[in-house]
Amino acid sequence: MAATFEVPDALLPVDPKPLALPDKPSIAVLPFQNMSGDPEQDYFADGVVEDIITALSRFKSLFVIARNSSFTYKGKAVDIKQVGRELGVRYVLEGSVREAGSRLRIAGQLIDVTTSAHLWADRFDGALEDIFDLQDKVTQQVVGAIAPELERAEIERARPTGSVDAVTEYYRGLPS
């Protein structure tokens, strides 16, 4: 007969303390949900997310969570506020991919995790003929749309000081 024992509460894992937000806009791009039922679209969805993470990482003014960290949420229903606490980010980009015949629809939403407010949402359609071309177009459009939204949200966050001069000085301090 096997011996059984109880683990004292003091030895059980404790929820980690929420990570502090960095001093610049921070974002995690979560794995996009494959809503088509076609397992091949997982590959496409993961590729789009990886390309978006790579493109956002080129902005020195952003703190972007690495793919390996954000992909721990793949296939899980998540609480956006919890993701923000666990990864130490203010913004999350989430999305989905759907297939209909030879066409794909990609939807995305940019969310402020502190308020759960949607800052931006859009959808993109394309043909499956050239999958890499479609990935490139979607990545360009998403990054081109959310980068200004992140900047706008950060300006609004800074505005409660009542000082437009503070925002001006912030932009003067950014690297050219």
C-alpha positions as CSV (number, residue, x, y, z in Angstrom):
1,M,0.0,0.0,0.0
2,A,1.3,3.4,-1.0
3,A,1.9,6.0,1.7
4,T,-0.1,9.2,1.6
5,F,0.8,12.6,3.1
6,E,-0.5,16.1,3.2
7,V,1.4,19.1,2.0
8,P,1.3,21.9,4.5
9,D,-0.3,25.1,3.3
10,A,3.0,27.0,3.8
11,L,4.6,24.8,1.0
12,L,1.9,25.3,-1.6
13,P,2.7,27.7,-4.4
14,V,1.5,31.3,-3.8
15,D,0.1,33.5,-6.6
16,P,2.9,35.7,-7.7
17,K,2.7,39.4,-7.0
18,P,1.4,41.4,-10.0
19,L,4.2,42.8,-12.1
20,A,4.8,46.5,-12.1
21,L,4.0,48.4,-15.3
22,P,7.0,49.6,-17.2
23,D,7.6,53.3,-17.7
24,K,6.6,53.2,-21.3
25,P,3.5,51.8,-23.1
26,S,3.4,48.0,-22.7
27,I,1.5,45.5,-24.8
28,A,1.0,41.7,-25.1
29,V,-0.3,40.2,-28.3
30,L,-2.3,37.1,-27.3
31,P,-2.6,34.1,-29.6
32,F,-5.4,34.7,-32.1
33,Q,-8.3,32.2,-31.7
34,N,-8.9,29.9,-34.7
35,M,-12.6,29.9,-35.1
36,S,-12.7,28.0,-38.4
37,G,-12.2,24.5,-37.0
38,D,-9.4,23.9,-39.5
39,P,-6.2,23.0,-37.7
40,E,-4.1,24.4,-40.5
41,Q,-5.4,27.9,-39.6
42,D,-3.7,27.6,-36.2
43,Y,-0.4,27.9,-38.2
44,F,-1.6,31.0,-40.0
45,A,-3.0,32.6,-36.8
46,D,0.2,32.0,-34.9
47,G,2.2,33.4,-37.8
48,V,0.1,36.6,-37.8
49,V,0.6,37.0,-34.1
50,E,4.4,36.4,-34.3
51,D,4.7,39.0,-37.2
52,I,2.7,41.6,-35.2
53,I,4.9,41.0,-32.1
54,T,8.0,41.4,-34.3
55,A,6.7,44.6,-35.9
56,L,5.7,46.2,-32.6
57,S,9.1,45.3,-31.1
58,R,10.7,47.6,-33.6
59,F,9.1,50.6,-31.8
60,K,11.7,51.7,-29.2
61,S,8.9,53.5,-27.4
62,L,7.0,50.3,-26.7
63,F,7.6,47.5,-24.2
64,V,6.4,44.3,-26.0
65,I,6.0,41.0,-24.3
66,A,7.8,38.1,-26.0
67,R,5.9,35.5,-28.0
68,N,6.9,32.7,-25.5
69,S,5.2,34.6,-22.7
70,S,2.0,35.5,-24.5
71,F,1.6,32.1,-26.0
72,T,1.2,30.5,-22.6
73,Y,-2.4,31.7,-22.9
74,K,-3.0,29.8,-26.2
75,G,-6.3,27.9,-26.1
76,K,-7.4,29.3,-22.8
77,A,-10.3,31.6,-21.9
78,V,-8.5,34.5,-20.2
79,D,-9.4,37.5,-18.0
80,I,-7.8,40.5,-19.7
81,K,-7.2,42.2,-16.4
82,Q,-5.4,39.1,-15.1
83,V,-3.2,38.9,-18.2
84,G,-2.3,42.5,-17.6
85,R,-1.3,41.7,-14.0
86,E,0.6,38.5,-14.8
87,L,2.5,40.0,-17.7
88,G,2.9,43.5,-16.4
89,V,1.2,45.2,-19.4
90,R,-1.3,48.0,-19.8
91,Y,-2.6,46.9,-23.3
92,V,-3.5,43.6,-24.8
93,L,-4.2,42.8,-28.5
94,E,-6.4,39.8,-29.0
95,G,-8.0,38.5,-32.1
96,S,-9.5,35.6,-34.2
97,V,-9.2,34.0,-37.5
98,R,-12.1,32.5,-39.5
99,E,-12.0,30.7,-42.8
100,A,-14.8,30.6,-45.4
101,G,-13.9,28.8,-48.6
102,S,-10.8,30.4,-50.0
103,R,-11.1,33.5,-47.9
104,L,-9.9,34.4,-44.4
105,R,-11.2,37.0,-42.0
106,I,-9.0,38.2,-39.2
107,A,-10.5,40.3,-36.4
108,G,-8.5,42.2,-33.7
109,Q,-9.2,44.3,-30.6
110,L,-6.8,46.5,-28.6
111,I,-7.9,46.6,-25.0
112,D,-6.7,48.8,-22.0
113,V,-6.4,46.2,-19.2
114,T,-6.8,48.7,-16.5
115,T,-10.3,49.7,-17.7
116,S,-11.2,46.8,-20.0
117,A,-12.1,49.5,-22.6
118,H,-11.7,48.7,-26.3
119,L,-9.4,51.3,-27.8
120,W,-9.5,49.9,-31.3
121,A,-11.2,47.1,-33.2
122,D,-11.2,46.1,-36.9
123,R,-11.3,43.2,-39.2
124,F,-9.3,42.3,-42.3
125,D,-10.3,40.0,-45.2
126,G,-8.1,38.3,-47.7
127,A,-7.7,35.4,-50.1
128,L,-5.8,32.3,-49.2
129,E,-3.9,32.3,-52.5
130,D,-0.7,33.7,-51.0
131,I,-0.7,33.1,-47.3
132,F,2.5,35.1,-46.6
133,D,1.3,38.1,-48.6
134,L,-2.0,38.0,-46.6
135,Q,0.0,37.8,-43.3
136,D,2.2,40.7,-44.3
137,K,-0.8,42.9,-45.3
138,V,-2.7,42.1,-42.0
139,T,0.4,42.8,-39.9
140,Q,1.0,46.1,-41.6
141,Q,-2.6,47.2,-41.2
142,V,-2.8,46.1,-37.6
143,V,0.5,47.7,-36.5
144,G,-0.3,50.8,-38.5
145,A,-3.6,51.1,-36.8
146,I,-2.7,50.3,-33.2
147,A,0.6,52.2,-32.9
148,P,-1.2,55.6,-33.1
149,E,-4.0,54.3,-30.8
150,L,-1.4,53.4,-28.1
151,E,0.2,56.8,-28.5
152,R,-3.2,58.5,-28.2
153,A,-4.2,56.4,-25.1
154,E,-0.9,57.3,-23.4
155,I,-1.5,61.0,-24.1
156,E,-4.9,60.8,-22.6
157,R,-3.5,59.0,-19.6
158,A,-0.9,61.8,-19.2
159,R,-3.5,64.6,-19.6
160,P,-5.0,64.5,-16.1
161,T,-2.1,66.5,-15.0
162,G,-3.7,69.4,-16.8
163,S,-0.4,70.2,-18.5
164,V,-0.2,70.2,-22.2
165,D,3.4,71.3,-21.7
166,A,4.1,68.0,-19.9
167,V,3.0,66.0,-23.0
168,T,5.0,68.3,-25.2
169,E,8.1,67.7,-23.1
170,Y,7.5,64.0,-23.2
171,Y,7.6,64.0,-27.0
172,R,10.7,66.2,-27.0
173,G,12.4,63.5,-24.9
174,L,11.6,60.7,-27.2
175,P,14.5,59.4,-29.4
176,S,14.3,60.6,-33.0
